[in-house]
Amino acid sequence: MKINVGSTNPQKIKAVESTIADYDFLKDAEVVGVEVDTGVHDQPRSLHETVQGAINRAKKAFVDCDLSFGLESGMMEVPETKVGEMDWCVCAIWDGKTVHLGTSSAFEPPKKIFDLIQSGLNMSEACVKLGLTDNPKIGSNEGLIGILTKGRLTRLGQAKQAVLNALIHLDNKELYE
């Protein structure tokens, strides 16, 4: 079996590889990262845009494979939060006929980060500008969540949550037909 991931981000590929290892029907699959155009903003700013980005990634990566995974992180509006939005990750699995979705937990970015995102920066750029990291590719490493939780939950862990939740559909096919 071959699985394509609609990204070359090592955290997204590793999230799929390490998660499917726990599933008998997937554990021997070859996982390949494929660069695709998400069709959404670099920093998705809504629930709909984040979900659409994940679906676009999965569908565009579905070339010469059995399954494709799309992972997209973005912001979504959440009432009663300090800045009005939270960051989360969506996983879409495409089997050629049906999309299977799962999401991660969400976290609220600090106001200073949020304000920079509002001004047009993406999460990585905002983190560098505020001096939280000097790594311009923080999203390919621990992510802001890794900085804020001091490594207790990283971008990899958050992406794995989304993959696990999307795999519920494939692991319980009889309940989702």
KETI-706683 format. One record per residue: residue in one letter; x, y, z of N, C-alpha, C in turn; residue number from 1. Coordinates in Angstrom, 2 decimals, padded with zeros to 5 digits. Example, Ala and Ser with C-alpha at 12.3 -4.5 7.8 and 13.67 -1.06 7.14 Angstrom:
REM residues 2
NODE   mike       n_u       n_v       n_w      ca_u      ca_v      ca_w       c_u       c_v       c_w   dovex
NODE      a    013.19   -005.69    007.80    012.30   -004.50    007.80    013.20   -003.30    007.80       1
NODE      s    012.85   -002.25    007.08    013.67   -001.06    007.14    012.90    000.03    007.87       2
//
This chain:
REM residues 177
NODE   mike       n_u       n_v       n_w      ca_u      ca_v      ca_w       c_u       c_v       c_w   dovex
NODE      m    000.85   -001.18    000.00    000.00    000.00    000.00    000.89    001.23    000.00       1
NODE      k    000.42    002.24   -000.74    001.15    003.51   -000.78    000.23    004.63   -000.31       2
NODE      i    000.78    005.48    000.54    000.05    006.64    001.07    000.84    007.89    000.70       3
NODE      n    000.18    008.84    000.09    000.79    010.14   -000.19    000.29    011.14    000.85       4
NODE      v    001.18    012.02    001.26    000.84    013.12    002.16    001.00    014.41    001.36       5
NODE      g   -000.03    015.23    001.34   -000.01    016.46    000.55    000.84    017.55    001.16       6
NODE      s    002.11    017.25    001.38    003.06    018.21    001.96    004.44    017.58    001.98       7
NODE      t    005.47    018.44    001.99    006.83    017.95    002.22    007.31    018.36    003.61       8
NODE      n    006.40    018.93    004.42    006.72    019.31    005.79    007.02    018.03    006.58       9
NODE      p    008.23    017.90    007.14    008.59    016.66    007.83    007.69    016.32    009.02      10
NODE      q    007.12    017.33    009.68    006.23    017.06    010.82    004.93    016.40    010.35      11
NODE      k    004.42    016.83    009.22    003.18    016.25    008.70    003.41    014.82    008.22      12
NODE      i    004.51    014.59    007.52    004.84    013.25    007.04    005.06    012.31    008.23      13
NODE      k    005.83    012.78    009.20    006.10    011.97    010.40    004.82    011.68    011.18      14
NODE      a    003.90    012.63    011.23    002.63    012.42    011.93    001.87    011.25    011.31      15
NODE      v    001.85    011.20    009.99    001.16    010.10    009.30    001.93    008.79    009.52      16
NODE      e    003.24    008.81    009.28    004.05    007.59    009.42    003.95    006.99    010.82      17
NODE      s    004.11    007.81    011.83    004.13    007.27    013.20    002.74    006.84    013.67      18
NODE      t    001.70    007.48    013.17    000.34    007.12    013.58   -000.13    005.84    012.91      19
NODE      i    000.13    005.69    011.61   -000.36    004.49    010.92    000.37    003.23    011.38      20
NODE      a    001.51    003.38    012.02    002.25    002.21    012.52    001.43    001.41    013.53      21
NODE      d    000.44    002.02    014.15   -000.41    001.34    015.14   -001.62    000.64    014.52      22
NODE      y   -001.75    000.68    013.20   -002.91    000.10    012.51   -002.43   -001.06    011.63      23
NODE      d   -002.92   -002.28    011.92   -002.49   -003.46    011.16   -002.68   -003.28    009.66      24
NODE      f   -003.79   -002.67    009.23   -004.06   -002.56    007.81   -003.25   -001.45    007.12      25
NODE      l   -002.49   -000.68    007.89   -001.71    000.42    007.32   -000.23    000.37    007.67      26
NODE      k    000.15   -000.42    008.65    001.50   -000.32    009.22    002.65   -000.56    008.24      27
NODE      d    002.39   -001.29    007.16    003.46   -001.56    006.19    003.41   -000.64    004.97      28
NODE      a    002.57    000.37    005.04    002.42    001.28    003.90    003.67    002.13    003.70      29
NODE      e    003.94    002.43    002.44    004.99    003.38    002.09    004.35    004.77    002.14      30
NODE      v    005.00    005.71    002.83    004.47    007.07    002.96    005.40    008.02    002.20      31
NODE      v    004.79    008.82    001.32    005.56    009.75    000.48    004.97    011.15    000.58      32
NODE      g    005.81    012.12    000.81    005.37    013.52    000.82    005.33    014.08   -000.59      33
NODE      v    004.25    014.79   -000.90    004.06    015.36   -002.23    003.73    016.84   -002.07      34
NODE      e    004.50    017.69   -002.73    004.24    019.14   -002.67    003.00    019.45   -003.50      35
NODE      v    002.04    020.12   -002.88    000.79    020.49   -003.57    000.43    021.93   -003.24      36
NODE      d   -000.41    022.50   -004.09   -000.96    023.83   -003.83   -002.22    023.64   -003.00      37
NODE      t   -002.30    024.30   -001.86   -003.45    024.11   -000.96   -004.70    024.81   -001.44      38
NODE      g   -004.54    025.84   -002.24   -005.71    026.59   -002.69   -006.29    027.50   -001.62      39
NODE      v   -005.60    027.63   -000.49   -006.04    028.51    000.59   -004.87    029.41    000.99      40
NODE      h   -005.13    030.38    001.86   -004.07    031.27    002.34   -002.98    030.50    003.07      41
NODE      d   -001.79    031.07    003.11   -000.66    030.49    003.83   -001.02    030.29    005.31      42
NODE      q   -001.79    031.20    005.86   -002.28    031.10    007.25   -003.81    031.12    007.18      43
NODE      p   -004.44    029.92    007.04   -005.91    029.89    007.00   -006.51    030.57    008.23      44
NODE      r   -007.60    031.31    008.02   -008.17    032.12    009.08   -009.62    031.76    009.43      45
NODE      s   -010.06    030.58    009.04   -011.42    030.18    009.42   -011.51    028.67    009.47      46
NODE      l   -012.53    028.18    010.12   -012.81    026.76    010.18   -012.94    026.23    008.75      47
NODE      h   -013.75    026.91    007.94   -013.99    026.46    006.57   -012.70    026.43    005.76      48
NODE      e   -011.90    027.48    005.83   -010.67    027.54    005.04   -009.66    026.47    005.47      49
NODE      t   -009.57    026.19    006.75   -008.64    025.18    007.24   -009.08    023.79    006.77      50
NODE      v   -010.37    023.49    006.89   -010.89    022.21    006.42   -010.67    022.09    004.91      51
NODE      q   -010.97    023.15    004.17   -010.80    023.11    002.72   -009.34    022.90    002.34      52
NODE      g   -008.42    023.52    003.07   -007.00    023.32    002.80   -006.58    021.87    002.98      53
NODE      a   -007.07    021.23    004.04   -006.74    019.81    004.28   -007.31    018.94    003.17      54
NODE      i   -008.56    019.19    002.79   -009.18    018.41    001.71   -008.44    018.62    000.40      55
NODE      n   -008.11    019.87    000.08   -007.37    020.15   -001.15   -006.04    019.43   -001.17      56
NODE      r   -005.33    019.45   -000.05   -004.04    018.75    000.03   -004.21    017.26   -000.25      57
NODE      a   -005.21    016.65    000.40   -005.42    015.21    000.24   -005.79    014.87   -001.20      58
NODE      k   -006.73    015.60   -001.76   -007.18    015.29   -003.13   -006.09    015.52   -004.17      59
NODE      k   -005.33    016.60   -004.01   -004.27    016.89   -004.99   -003.09    015.93   -004.87      60
NODE      a   -002.92    015.31   -003.71   -001.83    014.35   -003.51   -002.22    012.93   -003.95      61
NODE      f   -003.47    012.74   -004.32   -003.96    011.40   -004.68   -003.53    011.04   -006.10      62
NODE      v   -002.27    010.66   -006.23   -001.68    010.28   -007.51   -000.86    009.01   -007.28      63
NODE      d   -001.23    007.94   -007.98   -000.49    006.68   -007.88   -000.35    006.22   -006.43      64
NODE      c   -001.47    006.19   -005.71   -001.46    005.76   -004.32   -002.81    005.15   -003.96      65
NODE      d   -002.87    004.56   -002.78   -004.12    003.95   -002.29   -004.91    004.92   -001.43      66
NODE      l   -004.21    005.74   -000.66   -004.82    006.76    000.20   -003.94    008.00    000.14      67
NODE      s   -004.57    009.14    000.39   -003.77    010.36    000.54   -004.27    011.13    001.75      68
NODE      f   -003.34    011.78    002.42   -003.63    012.54    003.63   -003.28    014.00    003.39      69
NODE      g   -004.15    014.87    003.86   -003.88    016.29    003.84   -003.98    016.84    005.24      70
NODE      l   -002.97    017.53    005.69   -002.97    018.16    007.01   -002.84    019.66    006.84      71
NODE      e   -003.73    020.39    007.48   -003.71    021.85    007.39   -003.93    022.44    008.77      72
NODE      s   -003.04    023.32    009.18   -003.22    024.05    010.42   -003.74    025.44    010.09      73
NODE      g   -004.56    025.97    010.96   -005.11    027.29    010.72   -005.80    027.83    011.95      74
NODE      m   -006.36    029.00    011.79   -007.06    029.66    012.89   -008.57    029.50    012.66      75
NODE      m   -009.32    029.50    013.74   -010.78    029.48    013.64   -011.35    030.35    014.75      76
NODE      e   -012.50    030.93    014.48   -013.17    031.78    015.45   -013.70    030.91    016.61      77
NODE      v   -013.40    031.34    017.83   -013.89    030.64    019.03   -014.37    031.69    020.03      78
NODE      p   -015.67    031.69    020.33   -016.20    032.69    021.27   -015.59    032.54    022.65      79
NODE      e   -015.54    033.63    023.36   -015.08    033.69    024.75   -013.58    033.53    024.93      80
NODE      t   -012.82    033.47    023.81   -011.36    033.44    023.94   -010.85    034.88    024.01      81
NODE      k   -009.64    035.04    024.47   -009.07    036.38    024.66   -008.89    037.12    023.33      82
NODE      v   -008.49    036.39    022.27   -008.27    037.04    020.98   -009.37    036.71    019.97      83
NODE      g   -010.27    035.82    020.32   -011.40    035.49    019.44   -011.16    034.32    018.51      84
NODE      e   -009.93    033.79    018.49   -009.60    032.68    017.60   -008.66    031.69    018.29      85
NODE      m   -008.64    030.48    017.74   -007.72    029.45    018.21   -007.07    028.78    017.01      86
NODE      d   -005.91    028.19    017.24   -005.17    027.46    016.22   -005.45    025.97    016.38      87
NODE      w   -005.60    025.28    015.27   -005.89    023.84    015.30   -005.36    023.20    014.03      88
NODE      c   -005.48    021.89    013.92   -005.03    021.15    012.75   -006.15    020.24    012.28      89
NODE      v   -006.32    020.15    010.98   -007.32    019.27    010.37   -006.60    018.26    009.51      90
NODE      c   -007.05    017.00    009.59   -006.55    015.96    008.71   -007.70    015.50    007.83      91
NODE      a   -007.45    015.45    006.52   -008.40    014.88    005.57   -007.72    013.67    004.94      92
NODE      i   -008.43    012.56    004.92   -007.95    011.36    004.22   -008.87    011.17    003.02      93
NODE      w   -008.27    010.99    001.85   -009.03    010.79    000.62   -008.73    009.38    000.11      94
NODE      d   -009.79    008.60   -000.11   -009.63    007.24   -000.62   -010.01    007.12   -002.09      95
NODE      g   -010.20    008.26   -002.74   -010.60    008.27   -004.14   -012.09    008.46   -004.32      96
NODE      k   -012.86    008.29   -003.24   -014.31    008.44   -003.30   -014.86    009.31   -002.18      97
NODE      t   -014.27    009.17   -000.99   -014.81    009.81    000.21   -013.71    010.51    001.00      98
NODE      v   -014.07    011.64    001.58   -013.17    012.36    002.49   -013.49    011.93    003.91      99
NODE      h   -012.45    011.66    004.67   -012.58    011.30    006.09   -011.83    012.37    006.88     100
NODE      l   -012.53    013.08    007.76   -011.93    014.21    008.48   -011.69    013.91    009.95     101
NODE      g   -010.64    014.51    010.47   -010.35    014.49    011.90   -009.67    015.79    012.27     102
NODE      t   -009.79    016.17    013.53   -009.16    017.42    013.98   -008.34    017.18    015.24     103
NODE      s   -007.51    018.15    015.53   -006.70    018.14    016.74   -007.38    018.97    017.82     104
NODE      s   -006.74    019.00    018.96   -007.12    019.98    019.97   -006.73    021.36    019.43     105
NODE      a   -007.21    022.40    020.07   -006.92    023.76    019.63   -006.30    024.54    020.78     106
NODE      f   -005.55    025.59    020.44   -004.98    026.45    021.47   -005.07    027.91    021.02     107
NODE      e   -005.10    028.78    021.98   -005.20    030.21    021.71   -003.80    030.83    021.68     108
NODE      p   -003.47    031.50    020.58   -002.16    032.17    020.54   -002.17    033.43    021.40     109
NODE      p   -001.00    033.84    021.87   -000.92    035.10    022.62   -001.35    036.27    021.73     110
NODE      k   -001.85    037.32    022.34   -002.37    038.48    021.61   -001.32    039.08    020.67     111
NODE      k   -000.07    039.17    021.12    000.97    039.75    020.26    001.15    038.93    018.98     112
NODE      i    001.09    037.62    019.09    001.19    036.75    017.91   -000.04    036.95    017.04     113
NODE      f   -001.21    036.94    017.68   -002.47    037.09    016.96   -002.50    038.41    016.18     114
NODE      d   -002.04    039.48    016.80   -002.03    040.78    016.13   -001.14    040.76    014.88     115
NODE      l   -000.01    040.06    014.97    000.88    039.97    013.81    000.25    039.11    012.70     116
NODE      i   -000.47    038.08    013.09   -001.20    037.27    012.10   -002.28    038.12    011.44     117
NODE      q   -002.97    038.93    012.26   -004.00    039.84    011.73   -003.40    040.80    010.71     118
NODE      s   -002.14    041.17    010.90   -001.49    042.11    009.99   -000.99    041.44    008.71     119
NODE      g   -001.11    040.11    008.63   -000.73    039.41    007.41    000.42    038.43    007.51     120
NODE      l    001.06    038.35    008.67    002.14    037.39    008.82    001.56    036.00    009.07     121
NODE      n    002.35    034.96    008.75    001.92    033.62    009.15    002.48    033.33    010.54     122
NODE      m    002.13    032.22    011.11    002.52    031.89    012.49    004.04    031.88    012.65     123
NODE      s    004.76    031.27    011.71    006.22    031.22    011.82    006.83    032.61    011.78     124
NODE      e    006.38    033.43    010.85    006.90    034.80    010.74    006.62    035.60    012.02     125
NODE      a    005.43    035.42    012.58    005.07    036.13    013.81    005.96    035.70    014.97     126
NODE      c    006.25    034.41    015.06    007.11    033.90    016.15    008.52    034.45    016.05     127
NODE      v    009.05    034.53    014.83    010.39    035.08    014.61    010.39    036.57    014.94     128
NODE      k    009.40    037.29    014.45    009.35    038.74    014.67    009.31    039.08    016.16     129
NODE      l    008.61    038.27    016.97    008.53    038.53    018.41    009.71    037.97    019.19     130
NODE      g    010.62    037.27    018.49    011.80    036.74    019.16    011.55    035.45    019.94     131
NODE      l    010.44    034.77    019.67    010.17    033.50    020.34    011.06    032.39    019.80     132
NODE      t    011.56    032.58    018.57    012.46    031.64    017.92    013.23    032.39    016.84     133
NODE      d    014.34    031.82    016.44    015.05    032.38    015.29    014.88    031.46    014.08     134
NODE      n    014.05    030.44    014.25    013.80    029.46    013.19    012.64    029.93    012.31     135
NODE      p    012.92    030.31    011.06    011.84    030.77    010.18    010.90    029.65    009.74     136
NODE      k    011.25    028.42    010.07    010.41    027.27    009.71    009.94    026.56    010.98     137
NODE      i    009.50    027.33    011.95    009.03    026.75    013.22    007.89    025.76    012.99     138
NODE      g    007.09    026.00    011.93    005.99    025.10    011.60    006.45    023.75    011.09     139
NODE      s    007.71    023.65    010.68    008.28    022.37    010.27    009.02    021.72    011.42     140
NODE      n    008.92    022.33    012.58    009.56    021.80    013.79    008.53    021.72    014.91     141
NODE      e    008.80    022.32    016.05    007.89    022.18    017.20    006.63    023.03    017.11     142
NODE      g    006.65    024.06    016.28    005.50    024.94    016.15    005.34    025.84    017.37     143
NODE      l    004.44    026.82    017.26    004.18    027.70    018.39    003.66    026.91    019.58     144
NODE      i    002.86    025.87    019.33    002.33    025.08    020.43    003.47    024.43    021.23     145
NODE      g    004.53    024.03    020.54    005.69    023.45    021.23    006.41    024.47    022.10     146
NODE      i    006.49    025.71    021.61    007.10    026.79    022.40    006.25    027.08    023.63     147
NODE      l    004.94    027.25    023.42    004.06    027.63    024.52    003.90    026.54    025.58     148
NODE      t    003.94    025.27    025.16    003.80    024.17    026.13    005.16    023.67    026.62     149
NODE      k    006.21    024.35    026.18    007.58    023.97    026.53    007.85    022.51    026.17     150
NODE      g    007.38    022.14    024.98    007.63    020.80    024.44    006.66    019.72    024.89     151
NODE      r    005.70    020.05    025.72    004.75    019.04    026.20    003.82    018.57    025.09     152
NODE      l    003.45    019.48    024.20    002.68    019.15    023.00    003.31    019.94    021.87     153
NODE      t    003.71    019.24    020.83    004.37    019.89    019.70    003.47    019.87    018.46     154
NODE      r    003.94    020.49    017.42    003.21    020.47    016.16    003.00    019.04    015.70     155
NODE      l    004.01    018.20    015.90    003.89    016.78    015.54    002.76    016.13    016.33     156
NODE      g    002.73    016.35    017.63    001.68    015.77    018.47    000.30    016.25    018.09     157
NODE      q    000.19    017.53    017.78   -001.10    018.09    017.38   -001.55    017.49    016.04     158
NODE      a   -000.62    017.34    015.10   -000.95    016.73    013.80   -001.35    015.27    013.99     159
NODE      k   -000.67    014.56    014.87   -001.02    013.16    015.13   -002.44    013.04    015.68     160
NODE      q   -002.86    013.98    016.51   -004.23    013.96    017.02   -005.22    014.01    015.86     161
NODE      a   -004.97    014.89    014.91   -005.87    015.02    013.76   -005.87    013.74    012.92     162
NODE      v   -004.70    013.15    012.70   -004.61    011.90    011.93   -005.37    010.78    012.65     163
NODE      l   -005.15    010.66    013.95   -005.86    009.63    014.72   -007.37    009.77    014.59     164
NODE      n   -007.86    010.99    014.67   -009.30    011.21    014.60   -009.86    010.97    013.20     165
NODE      a   -009.09    011.25    012.17   -009.54    010.95    010.80   -009.53    009.44    010.55     166
NODE      l   -008.58    008.73    011.14   -008.49    007.28    010.96   -009.64    006.52    011.63     167
NODE      i   -010.36    007.16    012.53   -011.53    006.52    013.14   -012.46    005.99    012.04     168
NODE      h   -012.62    006.75    010.99   -013.51    006.39    009.89   -013.06    005.10    009.19     169
NODE      l   -011.77    005.01    008.90   -011.25    003.84    008.19   -011.16    002.62    009.10     170
NODE      d   -010.93    002.85    010.36   -010.81    001.75    011.31   -012.17    001.19    011.73     171
NODE      n   -013.22    001.92    011.43   -014.60    001.53    011.78   -015.50    001.69    010.57     172
NODE      k   -015.08    001.18    009.42   -015.78    001.38    008.15   -017.27    001.05    008.25     173
NODE      e   -017.58   -000.03    008.93   -018.98   -000.47    009.00   -019.88    000.55    009.68     174
NODE      l   -019.32    001.40    010.51   -020.11    002.41    011.20   -020.24    003.72    010.41     175
NODE      y   -019.37    003.89    009.41   -019.35    005.16    008.66   -019.79    005.01    007.20     176
NODE      e   -020.38    003.89    006.84   -020.83    003.71    005.45   -022.17    004.34    005.23     177
//
